Amino acid sequence: MRLFSATIATETNTFSPLPTSIDAFKETVFLRPGEHPDDAPRMCTAPLFVARKRAAKDGFTLIEGSCFAASPAGTVNRADYEFMRDEVLGQLRAAMPLDGVLFGLHGAMVAHGYDDVEGDLLERARAIVGKKCVIGVEHDPHCHMTLKRMRNCDIMICYKEFPHTDVVDRAEDVLDLVLRTLRGEIRPVMSLYDCRQIGSYPTTLPLMRGFVDRMMALEGKDGILSVSAVHCFPYADVEELGSRILVVADGDKAKADALATRLGEEFVSMRGKTMPEFHSVAAGIKAGMAFDGAPVVIADPADNAGGGAPSDNTSILRQLIESGATSTAIGPIWDPIAVKLCFDAGVGARFPLRFGGKIGPASGQPVDAQVEVAALKRDCWQRFGPTLVPLGDCAAIRIGGIEAVLITNRTQALGLELFSNLGIDPLKRKMLVVKSTNHFMAAFGPIAKKVIHIDSDGPLSRDHRKLPYTKLQRPIWPLDAVAKSGLIF
């Protein structure tokens, strides 16, 4: 058997002021055939990573394509997307004949002229490989599960966990099902239920935790091969945005339809109940300072680079300074210019620094402060489950009792390394303020004595009714009070 694998991925916030060009991919994941490291998958490359390790044992030949991935930001440059797409499709043609294809795709990528990038790629790939070739796809659950994608692949699976700690496990599932299909053991059919809602569904909270556990318990029984909850990515103005339930069954479409409908109706019943409580900036900081225990982890999802925000909003930092907070670390704050100035000044230097507040109105005003350069380190990384995520050159600056981590490669808070790279021990700080929605929970949740969520004035509002959608199919909850759900594939 001959299998091909490649990745083109980013999560596009169409409301973001940060355009995404080829340089953003080169900063994150830009790997040509054979260049993928053996140590760990990178963003959305788990299918290739897993297939490489299993090829000899499972008796197939893997042809590796390119892997391109960028941190979430605004709409992707059209020519740059077409360049990456055409390179991968050219590799696909050159690899023919093929029995199977494994794509690692985020699922929420938008380029100028292409609201459904993944659908475009899969449609073109299908035209090359033909109907008999088995196409398996791994998606992030924060995706747009379009009908074009469903029509042009045989097996679609999303990560189940949020934070996404199961990317390798789900890639194993995709590969298993592709191989079983090629061996004639199964005949996958898919069903998709549209819940007609927009929401956030952290699996670290009890309601969604129970739902995912029940989903997983259904797999491998009574012909059910896979179940995925499609969370949706709210910060994109595309037609097919919304939460959906996806079921893959062995040959029995009616069974898949029935289960997708049952789970979809349950998901609809959870509307408005799956997100944590959010505090104002002042109330959240006050609660963190008053709590008897440490560390208190305070999350700032509104300025989360993982949703396309700049990660340079200063509102929470300003409140920390005004409140006289001590034993507090905050990060990451994306400011490559400030990082360079800190390196120019050197460790131990005290100098006036303007940082943050650069990209737009939602970034707030820059902070002007007399800072001490506490630590510097080049080419930093942080871990997110099995994945390594680059931070670039980093600087830790001290303002009174507050330490701020400044980064060069824009990304969200994921691993404890964000702080420990620079000699900041998270276990020895009263408060840790992290710019992230829920991915931080994988590493910071186990050490937190308390977690507080703040809805700051960053660009990723928790109230999706405030977003200026123009293309989105209506009605949909919570934009509309009545939104009828139903089976669509």
C-alpha positions as CSV (number, residue, x, y, z in Angstrom):
1,M,0.0,0.0,0.0
2,R,1.1,3.5,-0.8
3,L,0.0,6.4,1.5
4,F,0.7,10.2,1.1
5,S,0.6,12.7,4.0
6,A,0.8,16.5,4.2
7,T,-0.3,19.5,6.2
8,I,-1.6,23.0,5.4
9,A,-3.0,24.6,8.5
10,T,-3.8,27.8,10.4
11,E,-6.8,29.1,12.3
12,T,-8.0,32.2,10.6
13,N,-9.7,35.0,12.5
14,T,-11.3,37.1,9.7
15,F,-11.8,39.9,12.2
16,S,-8.1,40.1,13.1
17,P,-6.0,43.1,12.0
18,L,-3.1,40.8,11.5
19,P,-2.8,39.5,7.9
20,T,-1.2,36.0,7.5
21,S,1.5,35.7,4.9
22,I,4.0,33.0,4.0
23,D,6.4,34.4,6.6
24,A,4.0,33.4,9.4
25,F,4.2,29.8,8.2
26,K,8.0,30.0,8.0
27,E,8.1,31.2,11.6
28,T,6.0,28.2,12.8
29,V,6.0,25.1,10.5
30,F,7.6,25.2,7.1
31,L,8.9,21.7,6.3
32,R,9.5,20.1,3.0
33,P,9.4,16.3,2.4
34,G,11.6,14.4,4.8
35,E,12.3,17.4,7.0
36,H,9.7,16.7,9.7
37,P,11.6,16.1,13.0
38,D,11.3,12.7,14.7
39,D,10.9,14.0,18.2
40,A,7.4,15.3,18.2
41,P,4.6,16.4,15.9
42,R,4.2,20.1,15.1
43,M,1.0,22.0,14.6
44,C,-1.5,19.7,12.7
45,T,1.3,17.3,11.5
46,A,0.3,14.4,13.7
47,P,-1.0,12.2,10.8
48,L,2.4,12.3,9.0
49,F,4.3,11.9,12.3
50,V,2.2,8.8,13.2
51,A,2.3,7.3,9.7
52,R,6.1,7.6,9.6
53,K,6.5,5.7,12.8
54,R,4.1,2.9,11.7
55,A,4.8,2.5,8.0
56,A,7.2,-0.5,8.3
57,K,5.2,-2.3,11.0
58,D,1.9,-1.8,9.2
59,G,3.2,-2.7,5.8
60,F,2.7,0.5,3.8
61,T,5.0,2.9,2.0
62,L,4.6,6.5,3.2
63,I,5.3,9.3,0.7
64,E,5.8,12.5,2.7
65,G,4.6,15.9,1.4
66,S,5.2,19.3,2.7
67,C,3.9,20.6,6.1
68,F,2.9,24.2,6.4
69,A,1.3,25.7,9.6
70,A,1.1,29.2,11.1
71,S,-0.1,30.6,14.4
72,P,-3.7,31.9,14.2
73,A,-4.1,35.4,12.8
74,G,-6.1,37.2,10.0
75,T,-6.9,36.1,6.5
76,V,-4.2,34.4,4.6
77,N,-2.6,36.0,1.6
78,R,-4.2,34.4,-1.5
79,A,-1.0,33.9,-3.5
80,D,0.7,32.3,-0.5
81,Y,-2.1,29.9,0.1
82,E,-2.1,28.9,-3.6
83,F,1.7,28.4,-3.5
84,M,1.4,26.0,-0.6
85,R,-1.6,24.3,-2.0
86,D,-0.1,23.8,-5.4
87,E,3.1,22.5,-4.0
88,V,1.3,19.8,-2.0
89,L,-1.0,18.9,-4.9
90,G,2.1,18.6,-7.1
91,Q,3.6,16.2,-4.7
92,L,0.4,14.3,-4.6
93,R,0.4,13.9,-8.4
94,A,4.0,12.8,-8.4
95,A,3.2,10.2,-5.7
96,M,0.5,8.5,-7.8
97,P,-0.7,5.7,-7.8
98,L,-1.9,6.0,-4.2
99,D,-4.1,3.8,-2.0
100,G,-4.6,6.4,0.7
101,V,-4.1,10.0,1.7
102,L,-3.7,11.4,5.2
103,F,-4.2,15.1,5.7
104,G,-3.5,17.1,8.9
105,L,-5.6,20.2,8.5
106,H,-6.8,22.6,11.1
107,G,-10.2,23.2,9.6
108,A,-10.6,27.0,10.1
109,M,-8.2,28.4,7.5
110,V,-9.5,31.2,5.3
111,A,-7.6,32.9,2.5
112,H,-8.5,35.8,0.4
113,G,-10.9,34.3,-2.3
114,Y,-11.2,31.0,-0.4
115,D,-13.6,31.0,2.6
116,D,-13.2,27.1,2.7
117,V,-9.6,26.5,2.2
118,E,-9.7,22.9,3.4
119,G,-12.7,22.2,1.2
120,D,-10.8,23.6,-1.8
121,L,-7.7,21.4,-1.0
122,L,-9.7,18.3,-0.5
123,E,-11.8,18.8,-3.7
124,R,-8.7,19.2,-5.8
125,A,-7.0,16.3,-4.1
126,R,-10.0,14.1,-4.8
127,A,-9.8,15.0,-8.5
128,I,-6.2,13.9,-8.6
129,V,-6.5,10.6,-6.7
130,G,-9.9,9.4,-7.8
131,K,-12.8,7.9,-6.0
132,K,-11.1,4.6,-5.0
133,C,-8.3,6.3,-3.0
134,V,-9.2,6.5,0.7
135,I,-8.8,10.1,2.1
136,G,-8.5,10.4,5.8
137,V,-8.5,13.8,7.5
138,E,-7.7,15.0,11.1
139,H,-9.2,18.4,12.1
140,D,-9.1,20.6,15.1
141,P,-12.6,20.7,16.6
142,H,-12.4,24.5,16.3
143,C,-13.2,24.2,12.6
144,H,-15.9,24.8,10.0
145,M,-17.1,21.3,9.1
146,T,-18.4,22.2,5.6
147,L,-20.3,19.9,3.3
148,K,-17.6,20.2,0.6
149,R,-15.1,18.6,2.9
150,M,-17.6,15.8,3.9
151,R,-18.1,15.0,0.2
152,N,-14.5,14.9,-0.7
153,C,-13.0,12.7,2.1
154,D,-13.8,9.2,3.4
155,I,-12.9,9.6,7.0
156,M,-13.0,12.8,9.1
157,I,-12.0,12.9,12.7
158,C,-11.6,15.8,15.1
159,Y,-9.6,16.0,18.3
160,K,-11.9,15.3,21.2
161,E,-10.1,17.3,24.0
162,F,-10.0,21.0,24.6
163,P,-7.2,21.6,25.5
164,H,-6.0,19.5,22.5
165,T,-4.0,16.9,24.3
166,D,-5.1,14.0,22.1
167,V,-3.8,15.1,18.6
168,V,-1.6,12.0,18.3
169,D,-4.3,9.6,19.5
170,R,-6.7,11.0,16.9
171,A,-4.1,10.7,14.2
172,E,-3.7,7.1,15.2
173,D,-7.5,6.7,14.8
174,V,-7.4,8.2,11.3
175,L,-4.6,6.0,10.2
176,D,-6.2,2.9,11.7
177,L,-9.5,3.5,9.9
178,V,-7.8,4.3,6.6
179,L,-5.8,1.0,6.8
180,R,-8.9,-1.0,7.9
181,T,-10.8,0.4,4.9
182,L,-8.0,-0.4,2.5
183,R,-7.9,-4.0,3.9
184,G,-11.6,-4.4,3.3
185,E,-12.4,-4.7,7.0
186,I,-14.7,-1.7,7.2
187,R,-16.8,0.5,4.9
188,P,-16.9,4.0,6.5
189,V,-20.0,6.2,6.1
190,M,-20.4,9.6,7.7
191,S,-23.3,11.6,9.1
192,L,-23.3,15.3,10.2
193,Y,-25.8,17.0,12.5
194,D,-25.9,20.8,12.5
195,C,-26.6,22.1,16.0
196,R,-27.2,25.7,14.7
197,Q,-25.2,27.2,17.6
198,I,-22.0,29.0,18.3
199,G,-20.2,28.3,21.6
200,S,-17.1,27.3,23.5
201,Y,-16.8,23.8,25.0
202,P,-13.9,23.3,27.3
203,T,-13.5,19.6,28.1
204,T,-12.0,20.4,31.5
205,L,-15.4,21.5,32.8
206,P,-17.8,18.8,34.0
207,L,-20.6,19.1,31.4
208,M,-18.4,18.8,28.3
209,R,-16.2,16.3,30.1
210,G,-19.1,14.0,30.5
211,F,-20.3,14.5,27.0
212,V,-16.9,13.6,25.5
213,D,-16.6,10.6,27.8
214,R,-19.9,9.3,26.6
215,M,-18.9,9.9,22.9
216,M,-15.7,7.9,23.4
217,A,-17.6,5.0,25.1
218,L,-19.7,4.6,21.9
219,E,-16.7,4.1,19.6
220,G,-15.8,0.6,18.6
221,K,-19.2,-0.8,19.5
222,D,-22.2,-1.7,17.4
223,G,-20.5,-0.5,14.2
224,I,-19.7,3.0,15.4
225,L,-16.1,3.8,14.3
226,S,-15.7,7.4,15.4
227,V,-17.6,10.3,17.0
228,S,-16.5,13.9,16.9
229,A,-17.9,17.1,18.5
230,V,-17.2,20.0,16.1
231,H,-17.0,23.0,18.5
232,C,-16.7,25.6,15.7
233,F,-14.4,28.6,15.5
234,P,-16.5,31.7,16.3
235,Y,-14.1,34.4,15.1
236,A,-14.5,33.9,11.4
237,D,-17.2,35.3,9.1
238,V,-17.9,32.3,6.9
239,E,-21.1,30.8,5.8
240,E,-20.9,27.3,7.4
241,L,-19.7,28.4,10.9
242,G,-21.3,26.5,13.7
243,S,-21.2,23.5,16.1
244,R,-21.9,20.1,14.6
245,I,-21.8,16.4,15.6
246,L,-20.0,14.0,13.2
247,V,-20.4,10.3,13.3
248,V,-18.4,7.7,11.3
249,A,-20.0,4.2,11.1
250,D,-19.3,1.0,9.4
251,G,-21.5,0.7,6.4
252,D,-24.8,1.7,8.1
253,K,-25.8,5.2,7.2
254,A,-29.1,5.0,9.1
255,K,-27.3,4.0,12.3
256,A,-24.9,6.9,11.8
257,D,-27.7,9.3,11.2
258,A,-29.6,8.2,14.3
259,L,-26.6,8.6,16.6
260,A,-25.6,11.9,15.1
261,T,-29.1,13.1,15.7
262,R,-29.3,11.9,19.3
263,L,-26.0,13.4,20.3
264,G,-26.7,16.6,18.3
265,E,-29.9,17.1,20.3
266,E,-28.1,16.5,23.5
267,F,-25.5,19.1,22.4
268,V,-28.2,21.6,21.7
269,S,-29.6,21.1,25.2
270,M,-26.2,22.3,26.5
271,R,-26.5,25.7,25.0
272,G,-25.2,28.5,27.2
273,K,-24.0,26.0,29.9
274,T,-20.5,25.0,28.8
275,M,-18.4,28.1,29.4
276,P,-16.8,29.1,32.8
277,E,-17.8,32.2,34.7
278,F,-16.0,35.4,33.6
279,H,-15.0,38.3,35.7
280,S,-14.2,41.9,34.9
281,V,-10.5,42.8,34.9
282,A,-10.7,44.6,38.3
283,A,-12.8,41.9,39.9
284,G,-10.7,39.1,38.6
285,I,-7.4,40.6,39.9
286,K,-9.0,41.5,43.2
287,A,-10.3,37.9,43.6
288,G,-6.8,36.5,42.7
289,M,-5.0,38.7,45.2
290,A,-7.5,37.8,48.0
291,F,-7.4,34.1,47.5
292,D,-5.6,32.2,50.2
293,G,-3.4,29.9,48.2
294,A,-1.0,29.8,45.3
295,P,-0.6,29.8,42.4
296,V,-3.8,31.4,41.2
297,V,-4.0,31.1,37.4
298,I,-5.8,34.0,35.7
299,A,-6.8,33.5,32.1
300,D,-7.2,36.2,29.5
301,P,-9.0,34.6,26.6
302,A,-10.0,37.9,24.9
303,D,-6.3,38.5,24.0
304,N,-5.5,34.9,23.1
305,A,-3.1,34.5,20.1
306,G,-4.6,31.0,19.7
307,G,-7.8,32.7,18.4
308,G,-6.0,35.2,16.2
309,A,-5.6,38.1,18.8
310,P,-2.3,40.1,18.8
311,S,-1.5,39.1,22.4
312,D,-0.3,42.6,23.2
313,N,-3.3,43.9,25.2
314,T,-2.2,45.7,28.3
315,S,-5.4,46.1,30.3
316,I,-4.8,43.3,32.9
317,L,-1.1,44.3,33.3
318,R,-2.2,47.9,34.0
319,Q,-4.6,46.7,36.6
320,L,-1.9,44.5,38.2
321,I,0.4,47.5,38.5
322,E,-2.4,49.8,39.8
323,S,-3.4,47.1,42.4
324,G,0.2,46.7,43.7
325,A,0.3,43.0,42.8
326,T,3.4,41.1,43.9
327,S,4.8,37.7,43.2
328,T,3.0,37.8,39.9
329,A,4.0,36.7,36.4
330,I,2.1,37.5,33.2
331,G,2.6,36.3,29.6
332,P,3.0,36.0,26.8
333,I,3.0,39.6,25.6
334,W,4.0,39.7,21.9
335,D,6.4,42.6,21.2
336,P,9.4,41.7,19.1
337,I,10.7,45.3,19.2
338,A,10.6,45.3,23.0
339,V,12.4,42.0,23.1
340,K,15.2,43.3,20.9
341,L,15.6,46.4,23.1
342,C,15.9,44.1,26.2
343,F,18.6,42.1,24.5
344,D,20.3,45.3,23.6
345,A,20.1,46.4,27.2
346,G,21.2,43.1,28.7
347,V,20.3,41.1,31.8
348,G,20.2,43.3,34.9
349,A,19.8,46.5,33.0
350,R,17.2,49.1,34.3
351,F,15.8,51.3,31.6
352,P,12.6,53.0,30.4
353,L,10.7,50.6,28.1
354,R,7.5,51.1,26.1
355,F,5.8,47.8,25.3
356,G,2.5,46.2,24.3
357,G,-0.5,48.1,22.9
358,K,0.8,48.2,19.4
359,I,-1.5,46.5,16.9
360,G,-4.8,48.3,17.2
361,P,-7.5,49.8,19.5
362,A,-8.2,46.4,21.1
363,S,-4.5,46.2,22.2
364,G,-5.0,49.1,24.7
365,Q,-2.4,51.7,25.3
366,P,1.3,50.8,25.5
367,V,2.9,50.5,28.9
368,D,5.6,53.0,29.7
369,A,7.6,51.8,32.7
370,Q,11.1,51.7,34.2
371,V,11.8,48.0,33.9
372,E,14.6,45.6,35.0
373,V,15.6,43.0,32.5
374,A,15.4,39.9,34.6
375,A,16.3,37.2,32.0
376,L,16.9,36.7,28.3
377,K,16.9,33.5,26.2
378,R,17.0,32.9,22.5
379,D,15.1,30.4,20.5
380,C,12.6,29.3,23.2
381,W,9.9,26.6,23.0
382,Q,7.0,25.5,25.1
383,R,5.3,22.2,25.1
384,F,1.6,21.6,24.3
385,G,1.0,17.9,25.0
386,P,3.3,16.1,22.6
387,T,3.8,19.2,20.4
388,L,6.6,21.7,20.5
389,V,5.6,25.3,19.9
390,P,8.2,28.0,19.2
391,L,8.3,31.2,21.2
392,G,11.4,32.7,19.5
393,D,13.6,35.0,21.5
394,C,12.1,35.9,24.9
395,A,12.7,38.4,27.6
396,A,11.5,38.6,31.2
397,I,11.1,42.1,32.6
398,R,10.4,43.1,36.1
399,I,8.1,46.0,37.1
400,G,8.0,46.1,40.9
401,G,6.6,42.8,42.0
402,I,5.4,41.8,38.5
403,E,7.3,39.8,35.9
404,A,6.2,40.0,32.3
405,V,7.3,37.6,29.6
406,L,7.8,39.2,26.2
407,I,8.0,36.9,23.1
408,T,9.0,37.2,19.5
409,N,6.9,34.4,17.9
410,R,3.3,35.2,18.6
411,T,1.5,32.4,20.3
412,Q,-0.6,31.7,23.4
413,A,0.3,30.4,26.8
414,L,0.5,26.7,26.6
415,G,3.3,25.1,28.7
416,L,5.0,26.0,32.0
417,E,8.2,26.6,29.9
418,L,6.7,30.0,28.9
419,F,7.9,31.1,32.4
420,S,10.5,28.5,33.4
421,N,12.6,29.2,30.2
422,L,13.4,32.5,31.9
423,G,14.0,31.3,35.4
424,I,10.4,32.1,36.6
425,D,9.2,29.2,38.7
426,P,5.4,29.0,38.3
427,L,5.0,27.1,41.6
428,K,6.6,30.0,43.5
429,R,4.4,32.8,42.3
430,K,1.2,34.0,43.9
431,M,-0.5,34.7,40.5
432,L,0.1,33.6,37.0
433,V,-1.7,35.5,34.3
434,V,-1.9,33.7,31.0
435,K,-3.2,34.8,27.6
436,S,-5.1,31.7,26.6
437,T,-8.7,30.5,26.4
438,N,-8.4,26.9,27.7
439,H,-5.3,25.3,26.2
440,F,-3.3,26.6,29.2
441,M,-5.3,24.1,31.4
442,A,-3.3,21.1,30.2
443,A,-0.1,22.4,31.9
444,F,-1.3,25.1,34.3
445,G,-4.5,23.4,35.5
446,P,-2.7,20.7,37.5
447,I,-0.7,23.2,39.5
448,A,-3.4,25.8,40.0
449,K,-5.0,26.2,43.4
450,K,-7.6,28.4,41.7
451,V,-8.4,29.4,38.1
452,I,-10.1,32.7,37.3
453,H,-11.3,33.7,33.9
454,I,-11.3,37.4,32.9
455,D,-13.2,38.9,30.0
456,S,-10.9,41.8,29.2
457,D,-11.3,44.4,26.4
458,G,-9.1,42.3,24.0
459,P,-10.5,41.6,20.6
460,L,-11.9,38.1,21.2
461,S,-15.1,38.9,23.0
462,R,-16.8,36.1,24.9
463,D,-20.1,37.4,23.7
464,H,-20.4,36.2,20.1
465,R,-23.4,38.5,19.5
466,K,-21.0,41.4,19.4
467,L,-19.1,40.1,16.3
468,P,-20.0,41.8,13.0
469,Y,-20.9,38.7,11.0
470,T,-22.1,39.3,7.4
471,K,-21.8,35.8,5.7
472,L,-22.9,33.5,8.5
473,Q,-26.0,31.4,7.8
474,R,-28.9,32.6,10.0
475,P,-30.7,31.8,12.2
476,I,-28.1,30.6,14.7
477,W,-27.9,30.7,18.5
478,P,-27.1,33.0,20.3
479,L,-27.4,35.5,17.5
480,D,-31.0,34.3,17.2
481,A,-33.3,33.0,19.9
482,V,-34.8,30.3,17.7
483,A,-32.4,28.2,15.6
484,K,-33.6,24.9,14.4
485,S,-31.0,22.1,14.3
486,G,-31.0,19.0,12.1
487,L,-29.2,16.4,10.1
488,I,-27.4,17.9,7.0
489,F,-25.2,15.0,5.7
